[in-house]
Amino acid sequence: MIDAISTNMFANDINRIKDTAPAFQPNDVNKTTPGGGFKEMLGNLISDVDNSQKGADIAMEDLATGSNNTTIQDVVMKMEEADISFQLMKEIRNKLLSAYRDILKL
């Protein structure tokens, strides 16, 4: 089940990330961080979105075949969760591309 989303949730996540992220130094470009880097974080995001979409597909299949006592509400919730996570990933991609273009303009 999806947890309730509050406006403070994102602010808390951002503050948590800021508190745990090391300060960037120009010499650190080729170093990896102990908890994984940006590449791993982005890979995990894509994997989570993929898993969410696969879960929605399985729920639709279960509803169509009548197995696992799946209700239409469960399917709609999983489909919405997959859609929202995909939209979030798309927005992150758009922001990254925008930032990259801004950096190229400097």
N, CA, C and O of each residue as an XYZ file, in Angstrom:
424
protein
N       0.840     -1.170      0.000
C       0.000      0.000      0.000
C       0.887      1.235      0.000
O       1.966      1.233      0.592
N       0.435      2.275     -0.657
C       1.206      3.502     -0.764
C       1.024      4.322      0.495
O      -0.096      4.505      0.973
N       2.144      4.820      1.035
C       2.076      5.692      2.200
C       1.508      7.042      1.782
O       1.627      7.449      0.626
N       0.901      7.716      2.720
C       0.375      9.049      2.454
C       1.527     10.000      2.149
O       2.581      9.937      2.781
N       1.317     10.869      1.187
C       2.342     11.821      0.790
C       2.016     13.160      1.433
O       0.905     13.674      1.308
N       2.990     13.705      2.113
C       2.798     15.016      2.730
C       3.803     15.990      2.134
O       4.806     15.589      1.544
N       3.518     17.271      2.298
C       4.430     18.284      1.760
C       5.757     18.287      2.497
O       6.777     18.688      1.937
N       5.753     17.847      3.739
C       6.986     17.822      4.521
C       7.881     16.651      4.158
O       9.075     16.665      4.459
N       7.310     15.626      3.508
C       8.072     14.434      3.182
C       9.275     14.777      2.301
O      10.391     14.328      2.564
N       9.042     15.579      1.251
C      10.134     15.909      0.346
C      11.150     16.814      1.021
O      12.354     16.664      0.808
N      10.680     17.746      1.828
C      11.603     18.633      2.542
C      12.477     17.829      3.494
O      13.677     18.086      3.598
N      11.893     16.864      4.188
C      12.666     16.014      5.106
C      13.691     15.194      4.338
O      14.828     15.046      4.786
N      13.295     14.653      3.171
C      14.236     13.871      2.368
C      15.396     14.727      1.883
O      16.549     14.297      1.916
N      15.090     15.933      1.436
C      16.145     16.823      0.949
C      17.103     17.178      2.081
O      18.319     17.165      1.891
N      16.567     17.494      3.253
C      17.439     17.814      4.393
C      18.285     16.624      4.800
O      19.455     16.783      5.148
N      17.699     15.416      4.760
C      18.447     14.209      5.107
C      19.584     13.995      4.115
O      20.697     13.645      4.508
N      19.306     14.204      2.828
C      20.336     14.024      1.814
C      21.433     15.072      1.967
O      22.618     14.758      1.856
N      21.034     16.324      2.223
C      22.031     17.377      2.411
C      22.922     17.084      3.605
O      24.127     17.334      3.557
N      22.335     16.547      4.689
C      23.119     16.271      5.890
C      24.105     15.122      5.686
O      25.178     15.113      6.289
N      23.747     14.154      4.840
C      24.611     12.991      4.661
C      25.551     13.132      3.479
O      26.530     12.391      3.384
N      25.278     14.067      2.572
C      26.125     14.222      1.384
C      27.423     14.928      1.751
O      27.406     15.923      2.476
N      28.542     14.422      1.259
C      29.806     15.108      1.518
C      29.878     16.380      0.689
O      29.260     16.486     -0.370
N      30.639     17.339      1.189
C      30.823     18.584      0.453
C      31.617     18.298     -0.813
O      32.602     17.561     -0.779
N      31.197     18.871     -1.913
C      31.868     18.640     -3.197
C      33.154     19.447     -3.273
O      33.180     20.642     -2.978
N      34.194     18.781     -3.666
C      35.477     19.419     -3.910
C      35.856     19.122     -5.357
O      35.657     17.995     -5.811
N      36.390     20.083     -6.094
C      36.743     19.833     -7.494
C      37.652     18.631     -7.691
O      37.589     17.985     -8.737
N      38.495     18.313     -6.714
C      39.399     17.170     -6.842
C      38.696     15.838     -6.640
O      39.288     14.786     -6.879
N      37.433     15.866     -6.202
C      36.699     14.635     -5.906
C      35.977     14.054     -7.118
O      35.238     13.081     -6.971
N      36.165     14.609     -8.290
C      35.389     14.191     -9.451
C      35.574     12.711     -9.747
O      34.601     12.036    -10.082
N      36.769     12.192     -9.636
C      37.028     10.796     -9.988
C      36.918      9.843     -8.807
O      37.123      8.640     -8.969
N      36.602     10.352     -7.628
C      36.491      9.498     -6.447
C      35.057      8.985     -6.309
O      34.105      9.648     -6.719
N      34.923      7.803     -5.730
C      33.582      7.273     -5.468
C      33.265      7.462     -3.999
O      34.157      7.423     -3.151
N      32.003      7.664     -3.702
C      31.592      7.836     -2.317
C      31.282      6.479     -1.715
O      30.910      5.561     -2.447
N      31.425      6.319     -0.396
C      31.210      5.018      0.229
C      29.795      4.473      0.036
O      29.626      3.265     -0.131
N      28.781      5.329      0.053
C      27.401      4.871     -0.084
C      26.966      4.728     -1.523
O      25.784      4.499     -1.777
N      27.858      4.850     -2.464
C      27.494      4.809     -3.862
C      27.433      6.219     -4.397
O      27.334      7.179     -3.634
N      27.491      6.339     -5.673
C      27.496      7.655     -6.280
C      26.195      7.969     -6.981
O      25.181      7.291     -6.817
N      26.263      9.010     -7.758
C      25.098      9.465     -8.498
C      24.627      8.407     -9.486
O      23.427      8.209     -9.670
N      25.565      7.738    -10.110
C      25.230      6.695    -11.081
C      24.418      5.587    -10.417
O      23.436      5.115    -10.989
N      24.817      5.169     -9.217
C      24.091      4.118     -8.507
C      22.704      4.596     -8.087
O      21.729      3.849     -8.159
N      22.630      5.865     -7.642
C      21.347      6.412     -7.231
C      20.380      6.462     -8.414
O      19.211      6.102     -8.280
N      20.868      6.908     -9.564
C      20.034      6.974    -10.753
C      19.640      5.573    -11.213
O      18.504      5.350    -11.633
N      20.568      4.642    -11.134
C      20.267      3.256    -11.487
C      19.206      2.664    -10.581
O      18.328      1.935    -11.040
N      19.284      2.976     -9.285
C      18.269      2.487     -8.345
C      16.907      3.090     -8.635
O      15.888      2.406     -8.531
N      16.881      4.370     -8.998
C      15.616      5.023     -9.348
C      14.980      4.348    -10.556
O      13.783      4.061    -10.548
N      15.765      4.096    -11.584
C      15.248      3.445    -12.783
C      14.771      2.040    -12.457
O      13.730      1.607    -12.951
N      15.512      1.335    -11.643
C      15.115     -0.017    -11.237
C      13.808      0.004    -10.454
O      12.950     -0.854    -10.659
N      13.650      0.977     -9.559
C      12.408      1.091     -8.786
C      11.215      1.377     -9.684
O      10.138      0.813     -9.489
N      11.404      2.252    -10.669
C      10.319      2.561    -11.603
C       9.966      1.318    -12.410
O       8.790      1.022    -12.618
N      10.976      0.597    -12.862
C      10.735     -0.629    -13.624
C       9.980     -1.656    -12.785
O       9.041     -2.286    -13.272
N      10.383     -1.827    -11.528
C       9.697     -2.776    -10.648
C       8.254     -2.362    -10.395
O       7.364     -3.209    -10.312
N       8.026     -1.063    -10.273
C       6.680     -0.547    -10.062
C       5.800     -0.852    -11.269
O       4.646     -1.252    -11.112
N       6.339     -0.664    -12.469
C       5.575     -0.944    -13.675
C       5.324     -2.442    -13.842
O       4.248     -2.848    -14.281
N       6.310     -3.254    -13.495
C       6.113     -4.704    -13.556
C       5.060     -5.154    -12.557
O       4.263     -6.043    -12.858
N       5.044     -4.547    -11.358
C       4.029     -4.861    -10.359
C       2.632     -4.520    -10.846
O       1.684     -5.261    -10.590
N       2.502     -3.396    -11.550
C       1.206     -3.009    -12.111
C       0.777     -3.997    -13.188
O      -0.396     -4.362    -13.266
N       1.714     -4.427    -14.009
C       1.389     -5.417    -15.040
C       0.935     -6.734    -14.429
O      -0.018     -7.348    -14.907
N       1.610     -7.165    -13.381
C       1.236     -8.412    -12.705
C      -0.140     -8.283    -12.080
O      -0.945     -9.211    -12.143
N      -0.415     -7.120    -11.469
C      -1.728     -6.904    -10.854
C      -2.829     -6.941    -11.909
O      -3.894     -7.510    -11.669
N      -2.587     -6.344    -13.072
C      -3.584     -6.384    -14.152
C      -3.805     -7.803    -14.635
O      -4.937     -8.213    -14.892
N      -2.723     -8.549    -14.757
C      -2.836     -9.941    -15.191
C      -3.596    -10.771    -14.157
O      -4.429    -11.603    -14.517
N      -3.312    -10.545    -12.874
C      -4.017    -11.263    -11.815
C      -5.505    -10.938    -11.828
O      -6.335    -11.819    -11.606
N      -5.842     -9.689    -12.087
C      -7.250     -9.295    -12.149
C      -7.938     -9.964    -13.334
O      -9.068    -10.439    -13.224
N      -7.243     -9.995    -14.465
C      -7.828    -10.585    -15.675
C      -8.037    -12.086    -15.533
O      -9.012    -12.634    -16.048
N      -7.124    -12.747    -14.835
C      -7.239    -14.203    -14.686
C      -8.015    -14.607    -13.441
O      -8.391    -15.770    -13.291
N      -8.256    -13.646    -12.545
C      -9.016    -13.944    -11.333
C      -8.193    -14.609    -10.248
O      -8.759    -15.174     -9.312
N      -6.882    -14.559    -10.345
C      -6.046    -15.185     -9.318
C      -5.657    -14.180     -8.248
O      -5.727    -12.971     -8.470
N      -5.250    -14.674     -7.099
C      -4.747    -13.887     -5.965
C      -5.751    -12.891     -5.393
O      -5.350    -11.947     -4.713
N      -7.021    -13.074     -5.645
C      -8.061    -12.197     -5.091
C      -7.749    -10.718     -5.300
O      -7.961     -9.906     -4.400
N      -7.254    -10.371     -6.463
C      -6.913     -8.996     -6.788
C      -8.182     -8.214     -7.103
O      -9.026     -8.670     -7.874
N      -8.309     -7.037     -6.503
C      -9.473     -6.190     -6.758
C      -9.101     -5.090     -7.753
O      -7.927     -4.799     -7.979
N     -10.113     -4.502     -8.324
C      -9.889     -3.414     -9.267
C      -9.201     -2.238     -8.583
O      -8.415     -1.527     -9.210
N      -9.493     -2.029     -7.301
C      -8.863     -0.942     -6.560
C      -7.357     -1.171     -6.431
O      -6.567     -0.235     -6.553
N      -6.967     -2.424     -6.185
C      -5.540     -2.748     -6.093
C      -4.827     -2.456     -7.413
O      -3.722     -1.915     -7.438
N      -5.487     -2.828     -8.502
C      -4.887     -2.626     -9.820
C      -4.749     -1.138    -10.119
O      -3.707     -0.691    -10.597
N      -5.801     -0.373     -9.837
C      -5.749      1.069    -10.097
C      -4.664      1.722     -9.254
O      -3.932      2.579     -9.749
N      -4.548      1.334     -7.995
C      -3.513      1.907     -7.125
C      -2.115      1.594     -7.661
O      -1.252      2.472     -7.690
N      -1.890      0.353     -8.083
C      -0.576     -0.013     -8.602
C      -0.277      0.704     -9.915
O       0.861      1.102    -10.164
N      -1.300      0.869    -10.751
C      -1.099      1.583    -12.006
C      -0.789      3.057    -11.753
O       0.072      3.631    -12.419
N      -1.476      3.664    -10.809
C      -1.211      5.065    -10.475
C       0.173      5.229     -9.858
O       0.881      6.192    -10.154
N       0.553      4.295     -9.009
C       1.888      4.341     -8.407
C       2.958      4.261     -9.489
O       3.941      5.002     -9.456
N       2.761      3.355    -10.453
C       3.721      3.216    -11.547
C       3.759      4.481    -12.400
O       4.831      4.924    -12.811
N       2.593      5.058    -12.664
C       2.533      6.275    -13.474
C       3.219      7.446    -12.782
O       3.973      8.187    -13.412
N       2.963      7.613    -11.502
C       3.574      8.719    -10.751
C       5.085      8.546    -10.665
O       5.829      9.516    -10.812
N       5.540      7.332    -10.431
C       6.988      7.121    -10.345
C       7.653      7.359    -11.699
O       8.770      7.872    -11.762
N       6.966      6.984    -12.787
C       7.518      7.241    -14.118
C       7.568      8.735    -14.400
O       8.557      9.230    -14.940
N       6.508      9.462    -14.039
C       6.489     10.907    -14.236
C       7.599     11.587    -13.435
O       8.245     12.513    -13.925
N       7.819     11.124    -12.205
C       8.893     11.679    -11.381
C      10.248     11.442    -12.037
O      11.083     12.345    -12.086
N      10.464     10.237    -12.538
C      11.736      9.930    -13.188
C      11.909     10.802    -14.431
O      13.014     11.273    -14.701
N      10.840     11.021    -15.186
C      10.901     11.864    -16.368
C      11.244     13.312    -16.008
O      12.025     13.961    -16.703
N      10.659     13.806    -14.927
C      10.960     15.170    -14.483
C      12.413     15.294    -14.021
O      13.070     16.300    -14.290
N      12.906     14.281    -13.336
C      14.313     14.291    -12.910
C      15.220     14.319    -14.134
O      16.204     15.058    -14.167
N      14.889     13.516    -15.134
C      15.672     13.515    -16.368
C      15.653     14.893    -17.024
O      16.689     15.393    -17.462
N      14.467     15.504    -17.091
C      14.355     16.826    -17.709
C      15.177     17.868    -16.954
O      15.820     18.719    -17.569
N      15.155     17.800    -15.627
C      15.940     18.743    -14.829
C      17.438     18.520    -15.028
O      18.206     19.480    -15.100
N      17.851     17.267    -15.115
C      19.261     16.971    -15.348
C      19.713     17.471    -16.713
O      20.800     18.034    -16.839
N      18.892     17.270    -17.732
C      19.232     17.767    -19.063
C      19.295     19.285    -19.084
O      20.170     19.867    -19.725
N      18.374     19.922    -18.389
C      18.375     21.367    -18.305
C      19.640     21.873    -17.618
O      20.263     22.829    -18.080
N      20.011     21.237    -16.526
C      21.232     21.621    -15.819
C      22.462     21.405    -16.690
O      23.381     22.225    -16.690
N      22.479     20.313    -17.423
C      23.604     20.015    -18.317
C      23.709     21.094    -19.392
O      24.805     21.573    -19.681
N      22.575     21.479    -19.985
C      22.583     22.526    -21.001
C      23.046     23.857    -20.412
O      23.774     24.605    -21.064
N      22.628     24.153    -19.189
C      23.062     25.388    -18.543
C      24.566     25.387    -18.315
O      25.226     26.413    -18.482
N      25.099     24.246    -17.936
C      26.542     24.146    -17.706
C      27.298     24.329    -19.020
O      28.354     24.960    -19.044
N      26.763     23.781    -20.113
C      27.421     23.931    -21.400
C      27.439     25.387    -21.867
O      28.336     25.793    -22.606
N      26.456     26.164    -21.439
C      26.384     27.573    -21.847
C      27.437     28.424    -21.142
O      27.776     29.506    -21.620
N      27.963     27.947    -20.005
C      28.944     28.743    -19.245
C      30.251     28.866    -19.957
O      31.174     29.502    -19.448
